[in-house]
């Protein structure tokens, strides 16, 4: 059964690809598919694991696993499977697609699984299965023959009272100490057949064949380290460093042993605190090892480069999730992680932190090479841009450049913002700044009826044609956007007018809140209280938007709009479920402009097109009057900097739509407003 998938048959001499649905390790109710691939290298069986995207339901994760396994049956390489997993992250399965064999319970865990039994239990079972004493003696002799030795350290012969898989042979066991101090088997080796078995994820008594564990190698590498973190003003340490020079010893002490990794093994963590506080940097510095060690400890097979990178990425994402649930979530920090395992060095950076590799040439001179240069960091942010601005296809994902006539905005332009442009250009600006199809056509919730999108499209096209000679490229892009918006809206109206109105309400809610719904507004929309918790927030979504979610899941087309609708609901739930905490505000007085600039995290991203706030004079703060549209825009920008998960200020500044003079003026006003506000308001 495991070797056949539809009309495809697995012909290789290794176990066929298989997957299982596992729980997400971030503490969320999400699940994901984990694909196991087997191949032979130098006569030994190797197992590689590849994980799919996180999903809210098991059928969606099974669908991902079935897609990955089908590609593996077709002979896809590891790189091709990684590319397919990357594509699945942008795919939202519809209800029509979540039926059939791909999502059935029998779709996963097709490899043979074995339960365990003690020697006494196996002896009784053998007595019933043999027909003569001679046959029993022969079988007993074959069972006790030891033909192979286990790979890796710390193996021990299984005792008579230990439950081992129900297979004949001489068994070795590899145990791990649990938090309570009790050792527990997690690997078995059959010395008679030379096969290894690991525990099936999420079970206590099922075992499945695994690849050969890694035989660790100690490389002749001399490592020296030193740490220096300069204090900030007043002696405060916003930047912290952690160096675990002997990772194996540290892991064993914390009951997360890593006996199958090469030596030397070390972990280095550098965190850079933002917004004049060390709350987030201290939180991440103390907890990153608790995220990465369990992921390394549960692996015995030789880790491929892409698997190490995936472990690093999952560890950072899990740490970020934990930070967002903590009281330090409004401070923020950048992080740089270096994991040394034998001759391999894995480096990951997030935010303003950078790693530089220094090498000595034959002439004796030292040269430095950034391991994550700006162009690499820019490429890594394209995915977040795609998720944030894909509804308008504003970003070319190949080059990272904006498409002609496009701009980055978290929300559609308001009437006050459009009033700043000449009257003949307002329609063009509205279409370019539209964050969803309803804003592109200028349709309100009350206007959504059958045929209205086509009439609005005709009016927009007629007015845009007048501007085609002055702005040929921009008008061409706007016309294409108007056509796409009209087709999408009409398709939703044909499906259900009420559902379309609910979707439009969600879009306009985000527009009115400047891209980030406030907790009170989100709570009012879901009918819950701020800080209500995850269960109450999800109950509010089910109660008020069950029809929307059901109808959207049944539509096979317009994937982008479906994904964004689900994303808005997820953002609303995420906003209201977290406990309320005070928002950081900049200190006033001397160098207040620089402190605000550093607080927003811009000091590491300053460039020709970024904010320049150094020219602010603290004496001008008393004369500032909030209330302009620029003030409101910059307030949204500041709130976005406090709580948004995106880490690049460049995107935030453009997200607010402020030019450099407008940003400078808005900064004066927001600082003046904070100065005059009461402590309770702050």
HELIX and SHEET records of a PDB file:
HELIX    1   1 UNK A   58  UNK A   73  1                                  16    
HELIX    2   2 UNK A   78  UNK A   88  1                                  11    
HELIX    3   3 UNK A  101  UNK A  103  5                                   3    
HELIX    4   4 UNK A  105  UNK A  107  5                                   3    
HELIX    5   5 UNK A  119  UNK A  129  1                                  11    
HELIX    6   6 UNK A  133  UNK A  143  1                                  11    
HELIX    7   7 UNK A  233  UNK A  235  5                                   3    
HELIX    8   8 UNK A  247  UNK A  253  1                                   7    
HELIX    9   9 UNK A  279  UNK A  297  1                                  19    
HELIX   10  10 UNK A  305  UNK A  324  1                                  20    
HELIX   11  11 UNK A  374  UNK A  380  1                                   7    
HELIX   12  12 UNK A  382  UNK A  389  1                                   8    
HELIX   13  13 UNK A  390  UNK A  392  5                                   3    
HELIX   14  14 UNK A  415  UNK A  418  1                                   4    
HELIX   15  15 UNK A  423  UNK A  425  5                                   3    
HELIX   16  16 UNK A  426  UNK A  433  1                                   8    
HELIX   17  17 UNK A  437  UNK A  441  1                                   5    
HELIX   18  18 UNK A  452  UNK A  466  1                                  15    
HELIX   19  19 UNK A  472  UNK A  495  1                                  24    
HELIX   20  20 UNK A  497  UNK A  512  1                                  16    
HELIX   21  21 UNK A  519  UNK A  526  1                                   8    
HELIX   22  22 UNK A  534  UNK A  553  1                                  20    
HELIX   23  23 UNK A  559  UNK A  577  1                                  19    
HELIX   24  24 UNK A  592  UNK A  599  1                                   8    
HELIX   25  25 UNK A  602  UNK A  604  5                                   3    
HELIX   26  26 UNK A  618  UNK A  623  5                                   6    
HELIX   27  27 UNK A  629  UNK A  643  1                                  15    
HELIX   28  28 UNK A  649  UNK A  655  1                                   7    
HELIX   29  29 UNK A  660  UNK A  676  1                                  17    
SHEET    1   A 2 UNK A   4  UNK A   5  0                                        
SHEET    2   A 2 UNK A   8  UNK A   9 -1                                        
SHEET    1   B 3 UNK A  18  UNK A  23  0                                        
SHEET    2   B 3 UNK A  31  UNK A  41 -1                                        
SHEET    3   B 3 UNK A  44  UNK A  51 -1                                        
SHEET    1   C 6 UNK A 113  UNK A 114  0                                        
SHEET    2   C 6 UNK A 207  UNK A 210 -1                                        
SHEET    3   C 6 UNK A 195  UNK A 199 -1                                        
SHEET    4   C 6 UNK A 183  UNK A 190 -1                                        
SHEET    5   C 6 UNK A 171  UNK A 177 -1                                        
SHEET    6   C 6 UNK A 156  UNK A 157 -1                                        
SHEET    1   D 2 UNK A 116  UNK A 117  0                                        
SHEET    2   D 2 UNK A 164  UNK A 165 -1                                        
SHEET    1   E 4 UNK A 239  UNK A 244  0                                        
SHEET    2   E 4 UNK A 265  UNK A 273 -1                                        
SHEET    3   E 4 UNK A 333  UNK A 341 -1                                        
SHEET    4   E 4 UNK A 344  UNK A 350 -1                                        
SHEET    1   F 2 UNK A 356  UNK A 360  0                                        
SHEET    2   F 2 UNK A 366  UNK A 370 -1                                        
END                                                                             
